[in-house]
């Protein structure tokens, strides 16, 4: 543990440090799964407690470099609330702050520009019911039309309106976004959303007609998912994902 890690850990409570470790892990996992886009895109997480403070990546670090202590704590307007040499990407927090402000359940907002996700976001019909993975996602998927790089505050109410109470959002011609009651939940939702997109890209490129899952089966998808995960959602897979990271490089915990 370096001096910076020790100094920061001694100034935050245990709940914030746990959130920092989980968020750093999510960044490392996004890089591991190949969903990162150099230093761009973001995952934000609400700091537990009464203050409206959030953690987000330091602008300029690749996702596989991010650690618990390097995450930047900001307020809802993107202003830093603790001393750090790092800045954040203002375009990134425009999207995230809108969702965090509107959704009390948005403990984590995860946004990627994954190749498969962007490809499907550019297809007119969006995500199709072609796989079991898509079946899990489609019960809580919304769409938001592209309005350019997210710097315009005026876009926030339209983004919030389009997301509604869903947990997955396809940003047309742009990428994917998931919302979770925890970092684990947002990450696992992104896994299923991105995997469903990858399956669709391959299925449509296979040269044969595709078979769609029927509406009756789709209607029971959420109930089936809850049974499989025992109602735990992403929390069931998260400890195993952390163990995977620890085997590769536990440095995210610093």
N, C-alpha and C positions, 0 to 999 in steps of 0.2 A: 504494500500500500504506500503510495507516494505522499509527500507532504500536503499537496493540494487536496487529495482525497481525504486525508485525516482531518485537515482544517475544515472542510465543508461538512463532513459527516458529523463533526462535533457541534455544528451550529444549526442543524436541522433535526426535527424529531424523527422517530423511528418510522412513522407512517410515510413521511416524505421520502426518506431514504429507500424504503421498500418500493415506492412508486418510481423513483429514479432508476433503481436496478431493473425493474420490470420494463421500463421504457427503453433503457439502453439495450436490454435484451431484444426488444421488438425491432429496434433499428438493426441490430446485428443479424437477426433472423431474416429481415427483409433483404439484406445484402446476400445472405446465404442462399435464399431461395431465388435470387436473381431478379428481384422486382425493383431494385434501386435504379436511379437515373443520375449517375455521377453524384453531385452534392445536392441535387434538387429533390423536391417533394419533402413531405414532413409527416411526422407522427407527433401529436400533442396529447398531453395528459393533464387532467386537473390535479392540483396538489390537494391532498386531503386536508380539510379544515374549513373554517368559516370565510377565509379570504378567497377572493376570486383570482387565484394565481394558477399559472399553468407552466408546464415544462415543455420545451421544444428544442430541436437540434441546433447546435452552433453552426452558423452559416460558413461553409468552407471546409468542413470535415466530411469525409466519406462515411457512409453508414457503418462500415466495419471498423471505424476508428472511435466511434462514440462510446463514452463511458458514463456511469452514473453521475460522476462529479462534473463532467463537461457540459451537461445539459443546462440550458439557460432558463431561469425562472422569470416569467413576465406576467404583467397584468392583462386584463381583457383588451387593452388597447395596444398591446405589444411592447409596452415600456418595461425595461429590465428592472427587477426589484431586488437584485443582489449583485454584488460586485463581480464582474467577469470581463475578461478581455475579448470575449466573443460577441458578435452581433447575430441577429436573426434575419431571415429573408422576409421582408414585409409582404410580398405577394403571397407567401405561404400562410402567414397568420391571418390574412384577410378571410380566407375560407374557414380556417379552424375557429377563429374567434366568433364568427357568425353562428356556427353550429353549437359551440360551447354556450354562448349566450342564450340561445333559443331552447336548448334541450337540457333539462336537469339530469337526464340519464346519460349524457355524453361525457363520461369520465375519460374516454379516449376517442380521438378522431384520427384515423389512419388514411393517408392519401398517397397513391402511387401512380406512376406513369408506366406501368408494365406494358410490354409490347403486345401481349395478347389482349389485355384490357383495353388499350387504346384502339386496337384493331376492331374489336367488337363494338366499342363506343362509336366508331365511324360507320357501322353497318345500320341501315335504315330500321330494321326490325329489332335491333338491340339484342339482348340475351334471349336465346330460344330454349324451350324445354327439351333438350336433347340428351341430358345425362342426369344421373342421381345428384351430382354436384349442383347442377343448375336448379334442380327441384328444391333443394334446400335454400338456395338464394332467392328464387323468384317469389317466395311468399313475403319477402320484405325488401323489394327492390324498386327504386325510383330513378328518374332521369332528370338531368338539368342540361339545357342547351348551352353551347359554347358562346362566351361573350368576350373572348380575348384573355390575355394574361390577367390573373386575378389581382388587380390593383385598385379597382373601382369599388368604393364603399357602397355605391348604389346597387351593386349586384347582390349584396347580402340578403335583403328580404326575399328576392326571387329564389335564391339558393335554398333558404330556409323553407320557403313555401313548397318548393319542389321535393325536398327531402321529406317533409311532413314528419310522420312518426316511424318512418322506415329505418332499417339498420344498414342498408346498402344503397349507394348512389352511384349511378353511372354518369360521369361528366362527359357529355357528348364531345367527340373529337379531342379528348383531353386525357381521361384516365378514370380511375376508380377511387371510391371513398367508402370507408366503413365507420360506423359509430358503435361503441361498446360501453356497457356499464363497467367494464374493466379493460385493461390493456389486453389481457388474454382473449376476451370476447371479441374485441375489434380485430385482433390478429387472425384468429381462427375464421372469422367471417370473411376476411380478405383472402385467406387461403382457399376457401370454397368458391368465392367470387372469381378470383384469378384462374383457378383450375377449371371452373366451368367455361370461362372464356377460351382457355387454351384448348379444351376439348372441342368447343364449337369451331374454332379456326381450323383444327385438323379435320373434323368431320365434314365441314363444308368444302374443304380442299381435296377430299378423297375421290371426287368424281362420281359419286353415287347419290341417289336421293336419300335424304335423311328421314328417320322415324322420330316423330315428336311424342313426348309423354302426354298422356291424356289428362284432361282437366280434372277428372275425378281423383286421379292419383295425386295431382298437384295440390288438390284441396286438403289432403291429409299429410302434406309434407312436414309442416311444423310440428304436428303431434308426433310423427314418427321420429323426427330429430330429437325432440325432448325425451322420448323413451330411450333412444340409443345413448344419449349423453346423461341420462338420469337427471335431467333438468339443470345440469352443471354448465352446459354450453362449452365455451372455450376453456373454462377452468379445468376441465378434465384432462385436456391435452397439454396444458401449460407446463406443469412440472417436468414432463418428459422432454419438452422443447428446451427448457432451461438445462436439463442434464445433457442434452445434445450439445448445447453451446459450451457448457463447462468442459466437455471432453475435447472440444476444438480449441477454445481459448476463453478462460474465465475472466479475462481482462475487462470485460464490460462492467463487472461489479465494482471496479475502482472509482 
